[in-house]
């Protein structure tokens, strides 16, 4: 990428190729000219070390900076020149960087991207940025054919093949391929966190983490996907998201050749081969495959509940029944202001959130985000035990309970427990007889909104869910999902006792009763019990004297 560096900068680098030498301790310093990572040019220039140096007068402001370098043999102090730009007082440790900065300050005609209107002070930065639109990755690894946008990324990648890790920690002998990684690692020993937020005084070990944190104050999301306009606070999140569009899965398991979109997914998967559990609780010796699982577990020992005060206030309203937010049109009350705002749109019909791909509109932003995933196929929530992925975090949480067996929601009238809060609410209507959802055409009422929607399609004849393989249409999404398994042969529901699999969860439940002997359906006239509700209904007809027509299997 040298062609992008201005000729004036090249001349300064060439003329300034002698190292800084401290005459007091005669320490020769080998310096590297590193262009900051925030600039797209991440090329490193290594300046050769000579035996002697002549210190000369500079045309710009200079000031001495004391840098303490700790070594095993003692503490040395070296002095280097700091180059300061007298118009903005910004300082640099190398003259080449100062001159580059001066040029960017004097750019009269910035370089603008013709696709997204982003502007750059240097042509080289614009060229590299444009590759994010074209998908061009000109730097290719000769060993695995993986391609990269920048040469510096290729160089870092190549160390994964050579295994070279020349930078070693003196305290624990851990080695690293990059010096910056070693410096960050050493802070785990020293506890050093030199980067502080100027708004809340929170401190960080890495400047990059500080920058990410500051965006929680500003709300800034500087990284935008050029295909769907979704924005992100971190570049890494954008890169992961873009793989949804490209289908790229660059991380491959060497044992079974399975590929993954993220390295973290690969590491989790590899533990299924090794059985390795890296994270151990220091109180009970329980081990976990993921750090987040250990963190959550440790709260069972500490009793910590690190949730914001607002969450506590909302939770307390569940006990007090306090609902301070009231709709001025129908007097319905809510525990949260956000819920009231969403409810008001049922009166106004307002749907301010519109999908750019199909023009469908929604009353709340979360509904739009979930809808957009039907276009992108994005399923950002992954189960850490079986790698199954979900479009919604709530669905992931529900799924994880199939692994843990947890049923945290209990009916206070009959003590029945449920894995989902929604299931508890629906169940409680059995006791109260409440049917809050009413059809506007025939006044029929329902206990669930989903049942109302299904019913309304009997009036409209609408079948919005279509199979993309045989064009069959369905009134319900669940029916389409079950139907598609006839094409794929998928049977995701497996019996833990005999390993038999089923395409529907209801079929699994019925099957499990052959093991347990459970017969939950009882005739209220003769107390006979049945494993299936359909069998109970058939039986009840014998009391009414109805003839049961048996269809051939």
SERO-259162 format. One record per atom (N, C-alpha, C): x, y, z. Coordinates in steps of 0.1 Angstrom, whole numbers, plus 5000, padded with zeros to 4 digits. Layout:
residues N
XYZ;...
This chain:
residues 553
500849885000;500050005000;500950135000;502250114998;503150234998;502750344989;502150304977;501850404968;500850514973;500150484984;499250574989;499850674999;501050655002;501750745012;502350865004;502050985008;502451095001;503951104999;504451164988;505851164985;506551244996;505951345001;506551425011;506851345024;505851265027;506051175039;507151085037;507251025025;508350925022;509650985024;509851115019;511151185020;511451205035;510451245043;510751265057;511151135064;510451025060;510850895066;512250855062;512550875050;513850835045;514950925052;514651055054;515651145060;515751125075;514851055080;514751045095;514950905100;515750825093;515850685095;516950645106;517250745115;518150715126;517450705139;517850605147;517050585160;517350695170;516550705180;516750795191;517650725201;518750795205;519650735215;519850815227;519650755239;519850825251;521350825255;521950935256;523450935258;523750905273;522750925282;523050905296;523250755299;522450675293;522550525296;522950445284;523150525272;523650455260;522750345256;521450365257;520550265252;520150295238;520350195229;519850215215;518450175214;517650255209;516250235207;515850205193;515250085191;514850055177;513350085176;513050185168;511650235168;510950185155;509650175157;508750135145;507850255143;507650285130;506650375126;505350305124;504350315133;503150245132;502050355129;501350335118;500250415115;499050365124;498350465130;497250425140;496250335133;495750245141;494750145136;493450205131;493150325136;491950395131;492050435117;493350455112;493550485098;493550355090;493050355078;493050235070;494350185066;495350275065;496750225062;497450175074;497550045076;498049985088;499449925084;500249995076;501549945072;502549985083;503449895086;504449915096;505849935090;506550045093;507850065087;508850055099;509849965097;510849935107;512050015104;512450105113;513650195111;514850125115;515950115107;517150045111;517950115123;518550035131;519350095142;520750105138;521350225141;522750255138;523450275151;524850275150;525550275163;525650415168;525550525160;525650655165;524550745159;524150845165;523150935160;523551075163;523251165154;523551305157;522251375160;522151435171;520851505175;520851645169;519851675161;519851795154;518651885158;518752015155;517652105158;516452075149;515252085154;514052065146;513352195144;512652205133;511852325129;510552335136;510152225143;508852225150;509152225165;508152255173;508252255187;508652115192;509652115202;510051985208;509851995223;509651885229;509751875244;510151735248;510851725259;511351595263;510351525271;510251395268;509251315275;510051205282;509851185295;510551085303;509750955301;510350845297;509750715295;510550615304;509950555313;510550465322;510450325316;511550255314;511550125308;512050025319;511149935324;511549845334;512149715328;513349675332;513949555327;514449475339;514949355336;515349265347;516649325354;517449395346;518749445351;518649575358;517449635358;517349765365;516349855357;516349975361;515450075355;516250175347;515950185334;516650285326;515650395322;516250505320;515350615315;515850665302;514950675292;515450725279;514550845276;515150935269;514451065265;514251055250;513051085245;512851095231;512251225228;512251265215;511651395211;510251375208;509451465213;508051465210;507751585201;507251555189;506951655179;505551705180;505451835181;504151895184;503751995173;502551985168;502052065158;501552195164;502052315160;501852435168;500452495165;499652435156;498352495153;497252425161;497452295164;496452225172;497052165185;498352185187;499052125199;499051975200;498651905189;498751765189;500151725188;500551615196;502051575196;502251445191;503451415185;503751295179;505151255183;505351115184;506751065188;507651055176;507151065164;507951055152;507651175143;508651225136;508451335128;507551305116;507751185110;506951135099;505451145102;505051105114;503651115118;503151255119;504051345124;503651485124;503451545110;504351515101;504151565087;502851515081;502651385083;501351325078;500151395083;500251435096;499151505103;498951645097;500051715094;500051845088;499351845075;499651745067;499051735053;497551715054;497151625064;495651605065;494951725069;495651815077;494951935081;494852035070;495652025060;495652115049;494952075036;494251955038;493551905026;492351995023;492352045010;491352135006;490152055000;490451954993;489351874986;489351734991;488551705001;488551565007;488051464997;488451344999;488051234990;486751174995;485751164986;484351124990;484050994983;483450904991;482950774985;481650804977;481650754965;480450774956;479250684959;479450594969;478350494972;477650534985;478450584995;477850615008;478150755013;478850835004;479050975008;480050995019;480650895024;481650905035;482850975029;483451065037;484651145032;485951105039;487051125032;488351085038;489351195034;490351215043;491351315040;492451265031;492551125029;493551075021;492950975011;493550974999;493050894988;493150744991;494250704998;494550565002;493450515011;492950595020;491850555029;490550535021;490350625011;489150605003;489150474995;490350444989;490450324981;490150204990;490750195002;490550085011;489050075015;488450195018;487050195022;486150135010;486450174998;485650134987;485649984985;486649914990;486749774989;485649704998;485249785008;484149725017;482849715009;482749804999;481549794990;481649684980;482849674974;483049574963;483249434968;483649424981;484049294987;485349254983;486149334977;487549304972;488449274984;489149174984;490249144994;491449094986;492349194983;493449164974;494649084980;494649074993;495849005000;495448855003;496148764997;495748624998;496848545005;496448455015;497348365021;497748255012;499048225010;499448125001;499247985006;498947975019;498847835025;497347795026;496447885028;495047845029;494147915020;494648005012;493848085002;492848185009;492948205022;492148305028;492548445024;491648535021;491948665016;491648775026;492348885025;492148995034;492149125027;491549225034;491449355029;492749435029;493549405040;494749485042;495949385044;497049435040;498249345041;498649315056;498349415065;498649395079;497849275085;496549265080;495649155084;496249025079;496749025067;497348895062;498548855070;499448955074;500648925081;500248865095;499248915101;498848865114;498248725112;497548705102;496948575099;498048465097;499148505090;500148405086;500848345099;500848425109;501448365122;500648245127;499348235123;498548115127;499047995121;499748005109;500347885102;501647855108;502447955110;503847935114;503947895129;502947945137;502947915151;503948005159;504548095152;505548185158;504948275168;505548275180;505048365191;506348415198;506948515192;508248565197;508148645210;506948685214;506848775226;506348695238;507248685248;506948605259;506748685272;505748645280;505548715293;506548655303;507248745310;508248705320;507648655333;506448675335;505848625347;505148495346;504648455334;503948325333;504348245321;505348295314;505948235302;504948215291;503748275291;502848265280;503448355268;503248305256;503848365244;502748425235;503148525227;502148585218;502848615205;502048625195;502548655181;502748805179;502148885187;502249035186;502649095199;503449195198;503949265210;502749335217;501749395209;500649455215;499849355224;499749235219;498949135227;499749105240;501049105240;501849085252;501549195262;501549315257;501349435266;499949425272;498949395265;497649375270;497549265281;498249155278;498249045287;498949075300;500049155299;500749195311;499849275321;498949335316;498049415324;497149325333;496949195329;496249105337;497049075350;498349085349;499249065361;499249195370;499449305363;499649435370;498249495375;497149455368;495949525371;495849665365;496749695357;496849835351;495649855342;494949965344;493850005335;494050155332;494850185322;495250325320;494250415313;493150355308;492150435300;490950465308;490650595310;489450625318;488450705311;487150675313;486050745307;485950885314;485850985305;485751125311;484351165316;483351065314;482051095318;481551025330;482050905332;481650825344;482850765352;484050795347;485350755354;485550605354;484850535346;485150385345;486450375338;487250275342;488550255336;488650125329;489550125319;489750005310;491249975308;491449845305;492849805302;493249835287;492249845279;492449875264;491750005260;492450075251;491750195246;490550165237;490650055230;489550015222;488249985230;488449925242;487249905251;486750035256;487650135259;487150265263;486250325252;486750325239;486050385228;484650315227;484550185228;483350115227;482350155239;482950165251;482150215262;481650355260;482450445255;481950585254;480750595244;480650495235;479450495227;478150465234;478250405246;477050395254;476550525259;477450625260;477050755264;476550835252;477250825241;476850905229;475850845220;475650715222;474650645213;475250625199;476450655196;477050645183;477150505178;476750485166;476950355159;477550375145;478950385145;479650435133;479750335122;479450205125;479750105115;478350055109;478250075095;477050055088;477149945078;476249855077;476249755067;475749815054;476449805043;476149865030;475049795023;474649675028;473549595021;472249615028;472149635041;470849645047;470749765056;471849855057;471849975064;471749955079;471949835084;471949815099;473249875104;473249935116;474350005121;474849935134;476149945137;476749875149;477649975156;477849945169;478850025177;480249975175;480449845171;481749795169;481949735155;483249755151;483549705137;483449545137;483849485148;483749335148;482349285146;481349355152;479949325151;479449335136;479949445130;479649455116;480149345107;481449305110;482049205102;481249075103;480849035116;480048915118;478748925111;478149045112;476849065106;476849045091;477949095084;478049085070;478148945065;478548855073;478648715069;477248655068;476248715073;474848675071;474548695056;474948805050;474748835036;475648745027;476848735031;477848655022;477748505024;477248465036;477248325038;478648265042;479648355044;481048315047;481148255060;481848145061;482148075073;483548045073;484448135077;485848125076;486548035086;485847995096;486447915107;486047765106;487047685104;486747545101;487447455112;486647355116;487147255125;488047155118;489247135123;490147045116;489846895118;488946865128;488546725130;487346675122;486346765120;485146725113;484846815101;485646915099;485547005087;484247095088;483547095099;482447185101;482947325101;482147415095;482647555094;481747645102;482247765106;481547855115;481747995111;480848085114;480948225110;481848305120;481948255132;482748325142;483748225149;484848275152;485948195159;485448145172;484648225179;484148185192;483248055191;482448055180;481647935178;482547815175;483647835168;484547725165;485147665178;485647765187;486247725199;485247645208;483947685208;482947615216;482747475210;482747465196;482547345190;483647245192;484847295192;486047205194;486047145207;485447205217;485347145230;484447015230;483547005220;482746885219;483646765215;484746795209;485746685205;486646655217;487146765224;488146745234;487546725248;486246765250;485646755263;486146855273;486946945268;487647045276;486647145283;486847165296;486047265303;487047355310;487147485304;488247565308;488047655321;486847685323;486547775334;486047715346;486747725357;486447655370;486147755381;485047715388;484647805399;485647775411;486147885417;487147875427;486547845441;485147835441;484547805454;484047665455;483547605444;483047465444;483647375434;484647425426;485347345416;484547305404;483347355403;482547325391;483147385379;483147315368;483847365356;482847395345;483147495336;482347535325;483047555312;482447535301;483047555288;483147695284;482347785290;482347925287;482448015299;483048125297;483348225308;481948275313;481048305304;479748365308;478948275317;479148145314;478448045323;478948045337;480348055337;480948065351;480548185358;480448295351;480048425358;478648415363;477748365356;476348345361;476348255372;477148145372;477148045383;477648105395;478748185394;479348245406;478348335414;477348385407;476348465415;475548385424;475548255422;474848165432;475548165445;476948185445;477748195457;477648335463;477848435455;477948575460;476548635463;475548585456;474148645458;474048775450;475048805441;475048925433;473848925423;473249035422;472149055412;472449195405;473349185395;473849315389;472949375379;471649405383;470749465374;470449605378;470149695368;469949835371;468849855381;468849975387;467750015396;466450015390;466350055377;465050055370;464449925369;465249815367;464749685367;464149645380;464849685391;464349655404;462949725406;462849855402;461549925404;460449855396;460749805384;459749735376;459349605382;460349535388;460049415395;459149435407;459449535414;458649565426;457249585423;456949645411;455549665407;454849535405;455549425402;454949295401;454349255414;454949295426;454449265439;453349355443;453549485440;452649585445;451449605436;451549555423;450449575414;450349715409;451349795412;451349935408;451449955393;450550025386;450550055372;450350195370;451350285371;451150425371;450850495358;450950415347;450750475334;449450435328;448550535325;447150515322;446850575308;446150485300;445750535286;444550625288;444550745282;443450845283;442350815274;442350705266;441250675257;440450555262;441150455269;440350335273;440650305288;441450385294;441750375309;442550245312;443150185302;443950065305;445250125311;445850045321;446950095328;448150005326;449350055328;450649985325;451650015335;452549915337;453749935346;454850025340;454950025327;456050095320;455450205310;456150315309;455750415300;455850365285;456950285283;457050235269;455950145265;455350065274;454249985271;452950065268;452850185275;451750275272;451850335258;453050375255;453250435241;452950335230;453350205232;453050105222;451550085222;450850075233;449450055234;448650165227;449050295228;448350405222;448250385207;449250325201;449250305187;448150205182;447550125192;446450045188;445150135186;445150255192;444050345190;444350425177;445550475175;445850565164;446150495151;446450365153;446850285140;448150325135;448950395143;450250445139;451250325138;451950315127;452950215125;454250285119;455050345128;456150435123;457350355118;457450225121;458650155117;458350075104;459050105093;458750045080;459949965075;459649845070;460749765064;461049825050;462349845048;462849895035;462749805023;462649675027;462649575016;461249535011;460249535020;458949505015;457849605019;458249715025;457349825029;456349785040;456449675046;455549635057;455949725069;454849775076;455049865087;454749805101;455349855112;455149795125;454949915135;454249875146;454049975156;455149995166;456049895166;457249915175;458549865168;459649925172;460949895165;461349755166;461049695178;461549555180;460849455170;459549485167;458849405157;459449415144;459849535140;460549565127;461849485127;462649485137;463949415138;463749265136;462749215143;462449075142;461949035127;461149125122;460649105108;461849105098;462749195100;463849215090;464749085090;464749005101;465448885101;464848775092;463548795088;462948705078;463548725065;464048845062;464748875049;466248835050;466848865061;468348845061;468648705066;467748635072;468048505078;468948505090;469048625096;469948645107;469348575120;470148495126;469748435138;470948455148;470948565155;472148605163;472248535176;471248465181;471248405194;471548255193;472648215199;473048075198;473148005212;472647885212;472647805224;474047755226;474547775239;475947735242;476147585245;475047515244;475147365246;475047285234;474147335224;473947245212;474147325200;474547455201;474747545189;473547575181;472347545186;471147585178;471047735179;470547795168;470447945167;469047985166;468848115171;467448165172;467448315167;466348365162;466148505158;465948595170;465348535181;465048615193;465748565205;466148655214;466848605226;465848535235;464548575235;463548515243;463348365239;463448335226;463348195221;464548115226;465748185226;466948115231;466748075246;466248165254;466048145268;465048025270;464048025262;463047915263;463647785260;464447785249;465147665245;466147615255;466847705261;467847655271;467247585283;465947615285;465247545296;465047395293;465047365280;464947225276;466247145281;467347215282;468547155287;468547145302;468147255309;468147265323;466947205330;465847205323;464647155329;463947255338;464447375338;463947485347;462547525343;461647535353;460247585351;460047695361;460447825358;460347925369;459047985371;458047965363;456748025364;455647935370;455147975382;454247885389;452847945391;451847875389;450447915391;450147915406;449748035411;449448035426;448147975430;447347925420;446047865424;446247705424;447047655415;447047505414;448547455415;449547545416;450947515417;451547455405;450847455394;451447405381;452547495377;453647445372;454747525368;454947525353;455647635348;455747645333;457147705330;457647675318;458947725314;458847865309;457647915305;457448045299;456448125307;456648255308;455648335315;454348345307;454448345294;453248355285;452348225287;453048115289;452247995292;451547995305;452148055315;451448075328;450248165327;450448275319;449348375318;448148305311;448448235300;447348155293;446648055302;447547985310;446947885319;446047955330;446448065335;445648125345;444248165340;444048185327;442748215322;441748095323;442347975325;441447865328;440747875341;441447935351;440847965364;439948085363;440348185356;439548315356;438448315346;438548225335;437648225325;437748345315;438748425317;438948545309;439248515294;438548585285;438848575271;438948715265;440048775266;440248915263;440248955248;440348855240;440548875225;439248845218;438648955212;437348935205;437348965190;436748885183;436648905168;435549015165;435949105157;435049225154;433949185144;434049065138;433049035128;431948945134;432348855143;431248765149;431248775164;432048865170;432048875185;432548755193;433048655186;433548545193;434848585201;434948525213;436148565221;437148455223;438348495226;439448395227;440348425239;440948325244;441848335256;443248385251;443548365238;444848405233;444748485220;445548585218;445548665206;445848575194;446748485195;447148395184;445948315179;445048275188;443848205184;442848295177;442848425181;441948525174;442448545160;443748555158;444348575145;444048455136;444148335141;443848215133;442348215130;441548255139;440048255137;439748355126;440348475126;440048585117;440248535102;441248445101;441548395087;440448305082;439548255091;438348185086;437348285079;437448405083;436648515076;437248565063;438548585064;439248645052;439748535042;439948415047;440548305038;441948325036;442648415043;444048445041;444948325046;445948295037;446948195041;448248255037;448848325047;450048405044;451348325043;451348205048;452648125049;452748025038;453748045029;453847955017;455147885017;455047755014;456247665013;457047705001;458347725002;459147764991;459647644982;459147524986;459547404978;458347354969;457147364975;456047304968;454847404966;455047534971;454047634970;452747614978;452747514987;451547494995;451447615005;450247655008;450047775017;449347725030;449647805040;449047775054;448647905061;447647885070;447147995077;448048025089;448947935093;449747955105;451247925102;452147995108;453547975106;453947845111;453447805122;453747675128;453447555119;452247565112;451847465103;452847455091;453347575086;454347575076;455647505080;456047545092;457347485098;457247335098;456147285103;455947135104;455847075090;455247135081;455147085067;456547075061;457347185063;458647185056;459547065061;459247015072;459946895077;459646765068;458546775061;458246655052;459246665040;459746785037;460746795026;462146765032;462446815043;463846805049;464046675056;462946615061;463146485069;463546515083;463546645087;464046685100;463146635111;463646575122;462946535133;463646585146;463346705149;464146775160;463846735174;462746665176;462246625190;462646485193;463546465202;464046325205;463646285219;463246155220;462946105233;464246065240;464446115253;465646085260;465745945265;464645875265;464645735270;464945625260;464445655247;464645545237;465245605224;465645735224;466245805213;465345815200;464045775201;463245795190;462945945187;462845985174;462746125171;461446145164;460946275165;459646315159;459746455153;458946475143;458946605136;458146705144;457246665153;456446755161;456646735176;456646845184;456746825198;455646755204;454446775199;453246715204;453346565203;453946515192;454146375189;455046315200;456046395203;457046345213;456346335227;455546435230;454846435243;453946305244;453146285234;452346165234;453146035235;454246035228;455145915229;455645895243;456146005249;456645995263;455745925273;454445945270;453445885279;453445735279;453945675268;454045535267;455145485277;456045575280;457145535290;456645565304;455945685306;455545725320;454245665324;453345625314;452045575318;451045685321;451445815319;450645925322;449445935313;448245955320;446945965313;446246085319;446546205314;446046325320;444546365317;443946295308;442546325304;441546235310;440646285318;439646205326;438246235322;437446135320;436046145317;435246195330;434546305329;433846355341;432546275344;432246175336;431046095339;431345955345;432445895341;432845765346;434245755351;434945865351;436345875356;437345795349;437045745337;438045675329;439045775324;440345725323;441345825319;442045785306;442645885299;443145865286;444445935284;445345885276;446645955273;446446075263;445446065255;445246175245;443846235247;443746365244;442446435245;441446385234;441946345222;441146295212;440446165215;441146085223;440545955227;439445985238;439646085246;438646115256;437346165249;437546255239;436346305231;435646185225;436346095219;435645975213;434845895223;435545875235;434845805246;433645875251;433646005252;432446075257;431246065248;431446045235;430346025226;429645895229;430245795236;429545675240;428545695250;428745805259;427745835269;426545905262;426845985252;425746055245;425045975235;425545845232;424945755223;425245795209;426345865206;426745905193;427545785186;427345775173;428145675166;429445735162;430545665165;431945705162;432345645149;432645735140;433145695126;434645685127;435145565125;436645545125;437145545111;438145645108;438745655095;439845555094;440045495082;441145395081;442445465082;443445395087;444845455089;445545465075;
